[in-house]
Amino acid sequence: MAETIAGHLCRNSHDQAVITRSDTTQAQTGRMLHKHEHTIKMESNELDELRNITANFADQVKIEQKQNAEF
């Protein structure tokens, strides 16, 4: 009987260790994903800013071309 109880306790301890490692791995993965999402969001914002700068520059060139054509 004592051996049976000891066996159950050992398995439960082993199972709990596996669950704890799994939780730790999931937490680390979650933090890594959040970091990557943040990086992607920053890069997306930078690309949007570059698109706006490019569009403004193109508009300015068109305006100057139109003014030059008038002269």
N, C-alpha and C positions, 0 to 999 in steps of 0.2 A: 504494500500500500504506500509506504514512504517513497519507494522508488518511483511509483506512478506519479505521485504528487511532485516529486523532484523533477521528473521528466517533463511534466506539464509546465512547471515554473521555468525550466530552462528554455523550452520552446517559446513560451510567452515572452521571456526576456529577449530571445533572439528575434522574434517577430516584432517586438517593440523597437529594437535597434534598427531593423530594416525599415520600419515605418518612419523612424526619426531621420535616418539617412535620406529616405525618399522625400520627406518634408523639407529637409535642408537643400536637397538638390532642386526641388521645385521652387523654393524661395530664391536660390541663386539664379535659376533660369528666368524667373520672373523679373529679377533686378536687371539681368542682362538684356532682356527684351525691352524693358522700360528705357534703358539707356540707349538701345538702338533706335527705338521709336522717337526718342528725344532728338537724337542725332539726325534722323531722317527728316523730322519736322523742321529743324534748324536749316538743313540743306534745302528743303522745299521753300522755306521763307527766303533764303538767299537767291534761289532761282527766280522766284516771283519778283524780287527786287531788281535783279538783272534784266528781267523781261520789261519791267516798267522803265528802267533807265534806257534800254534799247529803243523802246517805243517812243519815249520822249525825244531821244536823239533823232530818230527817223522823222518824227513830226517836225522838229526844228530844221532839219535838212530840207524837207519839202517846203516849209515856209520860206526859207532863204532862197531856194530855187525859184519859187514863185516871185519873190521880190526882185531877184536878179533878172528874171524874164521880163518884168515890167519896165526895167530901166533900159 
